[in-house]
Amino acid sequence: MNLLNSISDLIYWWTWDIGKLRRSRPGGKTSEAHAVLRIRRDGIALEAGRKDKAAFETVIVENPNEAGRALRGLLSGRRDARPSVGIVVEPDRYLKRRLSPIRLPRSRVASMAELDLQSSTPFNVADFFLIVPEYEERSSESAYYTVKKSLLGPVLEGLQSARIAVDSLALAEADWTVAADRPSLRQVVGRTVAATAFRRATAVGVGILVLGIVAAVGMAHWRNATAAGEVDAAIAAAEMDVAELRSLIAARDAKVALIGAVTEEKNSAVPIASILNEMARVIPDSTWLTDISVNGGNVRFSGLSDSAVSLIPVLEESPLFRSPTFMEPVVRADGEDGQRFTIAMQLEASDG
């Protein structure tokens, strides 16, 4: 609560300090009301300027309840939907109480005023309006004013019945007029014309701000959704491109692997010419070959030889051949000189 009071005092002081720049009269701020209602000992004095007259016209009303009706008649001819009035309380119609020789924060003055009226006077706080004045350059003290509710109440009811708004409340000192501050004015008359206009302007401003925020959020959401859709489309297209690229890479890798296998097989294979040259070198001249086949690393050949058994050791000594073996029994060929044989062997080069 102390923090709220401090903030309220700071705002109140700041607005008062700024308000000094637009005050033109030494007796307080200039009222923009259409008329002035003075509460005096002899009755209610109404002062208003009429359009058909250059000077102000003053009317004295003894019954406070009739003040509103009389003021409405005084302001006849004006086209204002709801005219306003400034209330001035004369010196013998209020009580002034001094609290401190120095100027105190507004919240402190208000709390001290209620305590002072309860403890230092025989009056009942509920029967009075406690009015805190606006800060004045000519007065460095802290004081408050009390006005009987029985005095102001009928006047306010009459003004309300006549649909006349209260623009300001002031207390007449000896040589100047002291204006009630805004919290005190709200306490006495409720919502003023300026406060109503301010509330309406604030409501309109807040509404415009809310609409602007909603529009900005909606626009940001729409842009985000649009961008997200574009990103999703781009990702889908990129995924299709990646899938196609991966398919091309897989096909290329398969071809490369096939080419590599063929190349490796080609490089590891022994040329048929080398096989024939090696067999011609190691096989003796007494042996004739009738058939030869090469299948990868396997060689198989048949023929006639004077001594087929002697071929096995000769082939084993060759660096190109390995594991020569008779595939069929060696037999003497009928009507031919020599032994018929079939030998199978492997190429050393086929193992790499």
RAVEN-V883695 format. One record per residue. N is the residue number from 1. RES is the residue in one small letter. PSI is psi in degrees with one decimal (* if undefined). OMEGA is omega in whole degrees, -180 to 180 (* if undefined). D_CENTER is the distance of its C-alpha to the mean C-alpha in Angstrom with 1 decimal. Layout:
N/RES/PSI/OMEGA/D_CENTER
N/RES/PSI/OMEGA/D_CENTER
This chain:
1/m/-38.6/179/31.5
2/n/-37.8/178/32.8
3/l/-42.1/179/29.3
4/l/-40.7/177/28.7
5/n/-40.7/179/32.1
6/s/-42.4/178/31.5
7/i/-42.2/178/28.3
8/s/-42.8/178/30.3
9/d/-40.1/180/33.2
10/l/-45.0/179/31.1
11/i/-42.2/-180/29.6
12/y/-45.8/-180/33.1
13/w/-41.9/-179/34.8
14/w/-45.5/180/32.3
15/t/-35.9/177/32.7
16/w/-41.4/-179/36.5
17/d/-40.9/176/36.6
18/i/-36.9/-179/34.9
19/g/-23.2/178/37.0
20/k/-29.4/-175/40.2
21/l/-22.7/-177/39.6
22/r/7.8/178/40.2
23/r/129.0/-174/43.1
24/s/-22.0/-177/46.4
25/r/142.9/-180/49.0
26/p/-17.6/-176/50.3
27/g/11.5/-180/50.5
28/g/-171.9/-177/46.8
29/k/154.7/-180/44.2
30/t/126.4/179/45.4
31/s/141.5/178/45.1
32/e/14.9/-179/44.1
33/a/158.3/179/46.0
34/h/-20.0/-177/48.7
35/a/168.3/178/51.2
36/v/132.4/177/52.1
37/l/115.9/-178/53.4
38/r/125.9/177/55.4
39/i/108.9/-177/56.4
40/r/174.4/179/59.9
41/r/-34.3/-176/62.9
42/d/3.3/178/64.8
43/g/-157.6/-179/62.0
44/i/120.4/178/59.0
45/a/123.4/180/59.1
46/l/126.1/180/57.1
47/e/124.7/-180/56.6
48/a/146.1/176/55.2
49/g/130.2/179/55.7
50/r/152.1/-176/56.8
51/k/-27.3/-178/56.4
52/d/3.6/180/60.1
53/k/143.8/-177/61.0
54/a/-36.0/-175/60.2
55/a/167.2/177/60.5
56/f/148.5/177/58.8
57/e/132.0/-177/60.6
58/t/135.3/179/61.0
59/v/135.2/179/61.8
60/i/127.2/179/62.7
61/v/124.6/-179/61.8
62/e/-36.0/-178/63.4
63/n/116.2/-179/61.5
64/p/-29.6/-179/57.8
65/n/-21.2/-179/57.0
66/e/-0.6/-176/58.4
67/a/-42.6/-178/56.3
68/g/-44.9/-180/53.6
69/r/-41.4/180/56.1
70/a/-39.3/179/58.1
71/l/-36.2/177/55.1
72/r/-39.6/176/54.1
73/g/-34.7/180/57.6
74/l/-29.7/-179/57.4
75/l/14.5/180/54.3
76/s/144.8/-178/55.8
77/g/-15.3/176/55.4
78/r/146.0/-176/51.8
79/r/8.3/-180/49.3
80/d/132.9/-179/46.4
81/a/-40.2/179/44.9
82/r/96.1/-179/44.6
83/p/163.7/-178/46.4
84/s/160.5/-178/45.5
85/v/147.4/173/47.8
86/g/128.0/-177/47.7
87/i/131.7/177/49.6
88/v/125.3/179/51.8
89/v/123.9/-178/53.6
90/e/161.1/-172/56.9
91/p/-35.1/-177/58.0
92/d/9.2/-179/60.3
93/r/6.2/179/57.8
94/y/168.8/177/55.3
95/l/128.7/180/55.6
96/k/133.8/179/54.0
97/r/127.2/178/53.3
98/r/136.0/-177/52.6
99/l/-40.2/-174/50.4
100/s/146.4/178/50.1
101/p/-7.8/178/51.5
102/i/160.6/-179/48.1
103/r/123.8/-178/44.9
104/l/162.0/174/42.6
105/p/153.9/-174/38.9
106/r/-43.6/-179/38.6
107/s/-34.5/178/37.7
108/r/-40.0/179/40.7
109/v/-43.4/-178/43.0
110/a/-44.1/-180/42.0
111/s/-38.4/179/42.7
112/m/-32.8/-180/45.9
113/a/-44.8/180/47.1
114/e/-41.9/178/47.1
115/l/-39.1/-179/48.7
116/d/-42.3/-178/51.3
117/l/-34.3/180/52.3
118/q/-40.7/-172/52.7
119/s/-24.6/-173/54.7
120/s/-3.0/180/56.6
121/t/159.9/178/57.6
122/p/6.5/-175/59.3
123/f/155.8/175/56.7
124/n/124.9/-177/54.4
125/v/-33.6/-177/50.8
126/a/-15.9/-177/50.1
127/d/0.0/-173/52.6
128/f/151.9/165/50.9
129/f/126.5/175/47.9
130/l/116.5/-173/46.7
131/i/122.6/176/45.5
132/v/124.9/-178/43.8
133/p/159.8/171/44.5
134/e/157.2/178/42.2
135/y/138.2/179/42.6
136/e/138.5/179/45.6
137/e/-33.1/-175/46.5
138/r/-10.9/-178/50.2
139/s/120.3/180/49.7
140/s/3.7/-178/48.5
141/e/167.8/174/49.3
142/s/124.4/-178/47.4
143/a/168.9/175/48.9
144/y/164.8/-177/48.3
145/y/147.4/176/50.1
146/t/133.7/176/51.3
147/v/134.3/-179/52.2
148/k/137.1/176/53.8
149/k/-29.7/178/51.8
150/s/-19.5/178/55.2
151/l/-44.5/-178/55.4
152/l/-30.0/-174/51.9
153/g/-53.3/-180/51.3
154/p/-36.4/179/53.9
155/v/-45.9/-180/52.9
156/l/-37.9/178/49.2
157/e/-40.2/178/50.3
158/g/-39.9/178/52.6
159/l/-38.1/179/49.8
160/q/-39.2/178/47.5
161/s/-34.9/180/50.2
162/a/3.7/179/50.8
163/r/49.8/176/47.1
164/i/124.3/-178/47.0
165/a/149.4/177/43.9
166/v/120.6/-177/44.2
167/d/-35.4/-177/42.7
168/s/163.7/177/43.8
169/l/127.5/-177/46.0
170/a/159.2/179/48.2
171/l/124.7/-175/51.2
172/a/120.1/173/54.1
173/e/-169.0/-177/55.5
174/a/-43.5/-176/58.8
175/d/5.9/174/57.6
176/w/175.6/-178/54.0
177/t/130.7/-180/51.4
178/v/122.7/-179/48.7
179/a/140.0/174/45.6
180/a/142.8/179/43.8
181/d/170.6/-173/40.2
182/r/-44.5/178/37.4
183/p/-39.4/179/37.1
184/s/-40.6/179/40.9
185/l/-40.9/178/41.0
186/r/-35.8/179/38.5
187/q/-36.3/-176/40.6
188/v/-51.4/-171/43.7
189/v/-3.8/-177/42.8
190/g/-139.6/-176/39.3
191/r/124.1/180/36.9
192/t/173.4/178/38.2
193/v/-45.2/-180/38.0
194/a/-40.3/179/35.7
195/a/-39.8/178/33.5
196/t/-45.8/178/33.4
197/a/-39.8/179/32.5
198/f/-42.0/179/29.8
199/r/-42.0/179/28.4
200/r/-44.4/179/28.6
201/a/-39.8/178/26.9
202/t/-42.6/179/24.2
203/a/-42.3/178/23.8
204/v/-44.3/179/23.7
205/g/-43.2/179/21.2
206/v/-39.7/178/18.9
207/g/-44.6/178/19.5
208/i/-40.6/179/18.8
209/l/-42.8/179/15.6
210/v/-43.9/178/14.5
211/l/-39.7/178/15.8
212/g/-41.9/179/14.0
213/i/-43.5/179/10.6
214/v/-43.6/179/11.8
215/a/-41.8/180/13.3
216/a/-42.6/179/10.3
217/v/-42.3/178/8.3
218/g/-43.7/179/11.7
219/m/-42.8/179/12.4
220/a/-40.0/179/9.5
221/h/-42.9/179/10.6
222/w/-44.4/178/14.1
223/r/-40.0/179/13.8
224/n/-42.0/179/12.4
225/a/-41.7/178/15.3
226/t/-45.9/180/17.7
227/a/-39.4/179/17.0
228/a/-40.1/177/17.3
229/g/-42.8/178/20.5
230/e/-40.0/179/21.8
231/v/-41.7/179/21.2
232/d/-42.4/178/23.0
233/a/-42.3/179/25.8
234/a/-39.1/179/26.1
235/i/-41.9/179/26.2
236/a/-44.4/178/28.9
237/a/-40.7/180/30.9
238/a/-38.3/179/30.7
239/e/-38.7/176/31.9
240/m/-43.2/178/34.8
241/d/-41.3/180/35.7
242/v/-42.1/179/35.6
243/a/-42.7/179/37.8
244/e/-41.7/179/40.2
245/l/-40.4/179/40.3
246/r/-38.3/178/41.0
247/s/-42.9/178/43.8
248/l/-40.6/180/45.3
249/i/-40.6/179/45.1
250/a/-41.9/178/46.7
251/a/-41.7/178/49.5
252/r/-44.0/180/50.0
253/d/-37.8/178/50.2
254/a/-42.4/178/52.7
255/k/-40.8/179/54.9
256/v/-42.4/179/54.7
257/a/-41.2/179/55.7
258/l/-44.7/178/58.6
259/i/-40.1/179/59.8
260/g/-41.5/179/59.6
261/a/-44.2/179/61.6
262/v/-42.2/180/64.2
263/t/-42.9/180/64.5
264/e/-42.3/179/64.9
265/e/-39.5/178/67.5
266/k/-43.1/-179/69.2
267/n/-32.5/-177/69.2
268/s/-17.3/-178/70.4
269/a/143.8/178/73.2
270/v/127.4/-180/76.7
271/p/142.2/-180/78.3
272/i/-31.9/179/81.2
273/a/-38.5/179/83.4
274/s/-38.3/-180/82.8
275/i/-46.9/-179/83.8
276/l/-40.3/179/87.0
277/n/-41.7/-179/87.9
278/e/-39.4/179/87.5
279/m/-37.3/178/89.6
280/a/-29.0/-178/92.3
281/r/-41.2/-172/92.4
282/v/-28.3/-177/92.8
283/i/132.2/-178/94.7
284/p/162.8/-177/98.4
285/d/-15.8/-180/100.5
286/s/6.4/-178/102.4
287/t/132.0/178/99.2
288/w/134.4/180/98.2
289/l/133.4/178/94.8
290/t/-17.7/-178/94.8
291/d/142.4/177/91.1
292/i/136.7/177/87.7
293/s/141.7/179/84.1
294/v/123.2/179/80.9
295/n/96.3/-177/77.8
296/g/-115.6/180/74.9
297/g/13.2/-179/76.3
298/n/136.1/179/79.3
299/v/133.3/178/82.7
300/r/132.1/-179/85.6
301/f/155.4/180/89.0
302/s/160.5/179/92.6
303/g/-167.4/178/96.0
304/l/139.9/-180/99.6
305/s/146.7/175/100.7
306/d/-33.4/179/104.0
307/s/91.4/-177/102.1
308/a/-31.1/-178/98.7
309/v/-30.6/-178/98.2
310/s/-8.9/-179/98.3
311/l/-30.0/-176/95.2
312/i/-50.5/179/92.8
313/p/-35.6/-180/93.3
314/v/-44.0/-180/93.2
315/l/-32.5/179/89.8
316/e/-29.6/-180/88.5
317/e/-12.9/-180/89.3
318/s/135.0/178/87.2
319/p/-10.6/-176/83.8
320/l/-22.1/-174/82.4
321/f/155.0/-179/83.5
322/r/139.8/176/82.8
323/s/55.2/175/84.4
324/p/134.9/-175/87.2
325/t/141.0/174/88.6
326/f/128.0/179/91.3
327/m/-20.8/-179/89.8
328/e/158.6/178/93.1
329/p/144.2/178/96.6
330/v/126.0/-178/98.7
331/v/156.3/176/101.7
332/r/124.2/-179/104.8
333/a/132.3/179/104.5
334/d/129.8/178/107.5
335/g/7.9/-179/109.6
336/e/150.9/175/107.4
337/d/131.8/177/107.7
338/g/176.8/-177/104.9
339/q/136.6/178/102.3
340/r/136.9/-175/99.4
341/f/162.5/171/96.0
342/t/120.8/-177/92.2
343/i/139.8/173/89.8
344/a/141.2/180/86.0
345/m/171.5/-180/84.0
346/q/155.9/179/80.5
347/l/133.4/178/79.3
348/e/-35.2/-177/78.1
349/a/-18.9/-177/75.6
350/s/-21.0/177/73.9
351/d/-5.8/179/72.2
352/g/*/*/70.6
